[in-house]
Amino acid sequence: MLIAKNLDQIKKNLPKSVRLVAVTKTQPIESIFDAYRTGHRIFGENKVQELVSKYDQLPKDIEWHMIGHLQTNKVKLIAPFVHLIHGVDSMKLLTMINQEGVKANRIISCLMQIKIAKEETKYGLLESEADVLLGDKEISTFSNINIAGLMGMATYTDDTTIIRNEFKNLSTIFNKLQKKYFSTNPDFKELSMGMSHDYAIAVEEGATYIRVGSSIFGERNYT
């Protein structure tokens, strides 16, 4: 049971303050069941269609996280059940999540995605953009969202100094925004950062969620 062994290995080295999102992108249902049987309940998907399909086929006590880029027209598909949306990067998306939260009669938790990597392919808000967005009075009218923290992705590199500096930067931005906008709101407490190749550094720099796929399930099969 390689999956169970991998999960155990990762979890036993994690502080209690850090939760593991097992990323199931392209993984078959059987592999997810292998992880589920170990008692693991937090799973993440990058694509909405795959998330909905797996939600339909798997036990309902799973806590599903949407960790990929989310388009506004797809929010309605996951609003009834998603536990946490990690990658919110615009007021337009926030507005749509709130609207769909109202329809589903749920308060949906979200993380604001901050761009900390130099890579152009990475999504996210600059610190200044996040500051403007969170300062917008319209946010206070949203009854069905809960902004629970920040998410970020470091540059994909072997240079651990770059990775550490980017995670440190995200942690600093988190502290600034927390102090400015959420000082009386204990819900703003999550920092989602770190994947298979860099989660150990993310944990050292203050992550509360890490998103790990290939270190649990093996390399992805895209065929």
N, C-alpha and C positions, 0 to 999 in steps of 0.2 A: 504493500500500500504506500507507494511513493508520495502521493498527494498528502496523506495523513502525516507521514514522516516530515515532509517539507513544512507543513503547517505548524507542527509541533516545534520544529527547530526554530522557526521564525518567532512564534509566540513566546517561547520560553526566554527569549532574549529581549522581549519588549517590556518596558515599564508598564505598570497598571494604568497609567494615564494615557497610553497610546492604544488606539483600536486599529485593527487590521481590516482593510477592505480587500477581500479576495476578488481580483479582477478576472471576470469570466469571459471576456471578449474572445469570440470564435471557439470557445470550449464547448464540447458536447455535454448534454444533460447528465450523462453517466458520471463524468468527471466532477461536475458540481455536486452530484449526490455523494460522491466519495468524500468531498470536503464537508458536506452537510452532516454526514454520519459521524464525523469527529466531534460534532457539537457546534461547529462554526456556523454563524447565522448572518454575517455581514458580507454582502456581495455587491460588486459594482460592474456596470456595463457602460461602454462607450457609445453605443448606437441605440436609438429609441426602439426600432423594430425588434432588435435582438432582446432588449430588456423586456418588452411587452410579451414576446413569445416565451421567454424563460419564466417570467412571472406566472403566466398561464399554466405552465407545465410543472412548476415546482411548489413545494409546501409554502403555505401562506404565512408562516412565522419567520420567513426570511426578510431581513431588512435590506431593501434594494436602494443602491446609490447610483445616480446618474452622474458619471464622471467625465463624459465626453462633451464636445461642443453641442449645445442644444439650440435647435431652431425654434422660433416662436410658434410656427404652425404645428409643431409636434408636442407641445407642452400638454395639450388636452389628453394625449394618449397615456401619459404617465401620472398626471395629477391625482387620480383616484388612489394611488398606492405608493408612490415614491417616498422614501424616507428622507433623503437629502439630495439636493441638486448642487453639485460641486462647482459648476462652471458658469456662473452668472456674470455677464460682462457688459450689460447695457440696461438702461432704464426701460427700453422697449420690452426686453425679455422679463424683467422684474414685473412690469405691468401685466404681461400676459400670464405669468405664474400666479399673480394675485387673482386675476379674473377667473382662471381655471380652478384656483383654490376655493373661491366663492361658490362656483358651480358644484364642486365635489364636496363642499361643506367640510373642508380641511384647512388647517394652517400648514403651509408647506415650508419646510426649512431649506435655506439656501446659503451657499458660500459665494462671496464675490471673488471672481478669478482675477488675480493680479499678474501682470506680465513682468516676470523677473529675469527671464532668459533673454539673451541677445538674438536668438534665432527668430527670423521673420515668421516662421511657420506657427509659432506659438500664439494662442489667443490670450486675451486678458486686457485689463485696464491698467494704465499707468497709475502711479500713486496719486498724481494730481487729478486724474479723471475720476478715480474712486472717491476722492475727497469731495469733488463737485457733486457726484451722484448721491453720496450719502448725506450731503448737506441740502439736497433738494427737498423742499417742504412736502412735495407730493408723496414721498415715501411714508410720511406719518399718517397718510390717509389709507394706506394699504392694510386691510384688516386680516388678510389671509396668507401673509408671508411672515417668516421669522428669519431675519438675517443673523446667521449663527457664527459667522467668522469668515476666514479667507482661504483661498486655495491658490497654489502656484506650482509651476513646473520648471525645474532647473534645466539649464543647457545640457544636452546629451553629449557628455564628454568624459574622458578618463581623468581630466584635471580636477582633482578633489578640492583644490583651492577655489576654483571658479564656482563649483557646486556649493561649497560651504558659504561663500560670500553671498550667493544668491538666496540661499535659505535664511541666512542671517538678516539680509535685507528685508525679506518677507516678514520675518519675525518682528523687525523694527517697525515696519509699516502697520502690522497688526496692532502693536502696542500704541502707536500714535492714534490710529483710527478708533481703537477701543476707548482710549482716554477722551477723545474729542466727541464721539457720538454715542458711545454705549456705556459710559461710566456707571449708569444706574441700571443697566440691563445685563443681568448675569448670563443671558442666553448667548451673547457674543463671546464665545470661548474656544471655538474650533479653528485649528490650523491644519489644513490638509496639504501635506507636501511629502514627497519621497515615493519612489517606485522601486522596482526590483534592484536596480543597479546603484541606487543612492539613498535608500531609506534609512540606513544606519546613521548617515550624516544628518538627515532630516530630523531623526529622533533626538539627536544631540542638540539640534538647534530649536527644539520646541514643538515639533509636530504633535498633534493629538490624533490625527488619522494618517495612516500610510496606505498607499494604493499599490498592491503587489499582485502581479499575474504570473509571469513566466517562472519566478522562483518557487511558486507553488505548483503550477500545472505543467511546467515545461514550456518549451518554445511553442509559439502559436502556429496553427495550421491554417493557412489562408486559401487552401485549394477548395 
